[in-house]
Amino acid sequence: MTDSKQAVPVRIAGICGSLNPAGKTRAALAKALEGAAEYNAEIQLIELRDYELVFFGSVASEDYPEDVQRLRKQLRDAQGIIIATPEYHGSLTGALKNMFDLMSVEEFETKIVGLVGVAGGHLGAIHALNGLRTICRNLHCWVLPQEVSIAESGKAIGVDGSVVDKDLEDRLLNVGRQVVKFASLQSEFRETEFAKDWAELPTW
């Protein structure tokens, strides 16, 4: 593979599952996106609070606000996605789940996805991360085996958004790096003759 730092930039979207603009989840996601930026990726931090997203099922799909289509396009245009969520009551946030429900498989299918979970307790966000893996599997994503579960987020991330623990900072940066690495590999593979021939095979 060509070194990702020299390759054509890939687009990486980071989805923040918290609606708190000063929350620990946003800070953790921003750090992961820093890792992606190290490899010349075009990064975008998507904050759901900036979008008018109706509750799924409350209106017909043809009456969705324009922001739903705007978000769909941004995700379709990305080659890789990093999803970060706080864990509430053993699960991902309602805002993030509603966002998934408003999207389709088309926005996520075959995308490289990295996961970050944030929790205030000492057990971390493993339940929220497991829920995200299940959702991503149903959306036909390729999820990185490495994930970041942040426990005791009040101690791990400062009030200024800085990541206090160096090991945690490295793990967050590595999520971004790995998403770029594999998204770049995937993009290069799609340009090969094998991939083109494979796509032309008949379905049975």
C-alpha positions, 0 to 999 in steps of 0.5 A, spaced: 500 500 500 502 507 498 503 510 505 497 513 507 500 520 509 502 520 501 495 517 498 489 521 496 486 524 502 480 520 504 474 523 508 472 521 515 466 523 519 466 523 526 459 522 529 458 525 536 452 522 540 452 527 545 448 533 545 452 537 550 457 541 546 462 541 552 461 534 553 467 529 554 464 525 548 466 531 544 473 531 546 474 524 545 472 524 538 476 530 537 482 527 539 480 521 535 479 525 529 486 528 530 489 522 529 485 521 522 488 528 520 495 526 521 494 522 515 492 527 511 484 525 512 479 530 510 475 530 517 468 533 519 466 533 526 458 532 526 454 534 532 447 532 532 445 538 536 446 542 529 441 538 525 434 538 525 432 531 526 425 529 527 424 523 531 423 517 527 416 515 525 413 521 527 413 524 520 413 520 513 419 520 510 417 525 504 416 530 510 423 529 513 427 536 514 432 538 509 437 536 515 436 529 514 438 529 507 444 533 508 446 528 514 445 522 509 449 526 504 455 527 508 455 520 511 455 517 504 461 522 502 465 519 507 470 513 506 470 512 514 466 514 520 468 514 527 462 514 532 463 516 539 457 516 544 456 516 552 453 510 555 446 512 558 443 506 562 447 501 559 446 503 552 448 509 547 444 515 547 437 516 544 439 522 540 444 517 536 439 511 536 434 516 532 440 518 527 441 511 525 434 510 524 433 516 520 439 513 516 439 507 511 444 502 509 446 506 503 450 511 508 454 506 512 454 500 507 462 497 507 464 503 511 470 503 515 468 504 522 471 506 529 468 506 535 469 510 542 465 510 548 465 514 554 462 513 561 462 516 568 463 510 572 469 505 573 466 500 568 467 504 562 462 504 556 462 496 554 455 496 553 454 502 549 460 499 544 456 492 544 450 496 542 454 500 536 457 494 534 450 490 533 447 496 529 453 497 525 453 489 523 446 490 521 448 496 517 453 492 513 459 496 516 467 494 517 468 495 524 475 496 527 476 490 532 480 496 536 475 500 540 476 505 546 472 505 552 473 510 557 471 509 564 471 515 569 471 520 564 471 526 569 478 524 571 480 521 564 478 528 560 479 535 563 474 541 563 478 544 557 477 537 553 484 535 554 485 528 555 489 527 561 492 520 560 497 519 555 495 512 554 488 513 553 490 519 548 494 514 544 489 509 543 484 515 541 489 517 536 490 510 534 482 509 532 483 515 527 489 513 524 486 506 523 480 508 520 484 512 515 489 506 514 483 501 512 479 506 508 485 508 504 486 500 503 479 499 501 479 505 496 485 503 493 482 496 492 476 498 489 480 501 483 483 494 482 481 490 476 479 484 481 474 489 485 471 491 478 471 484 475 468 482 482 462 487 482 460 485 475 459 478 477 452 476 477 448 475 483 444 468 484 
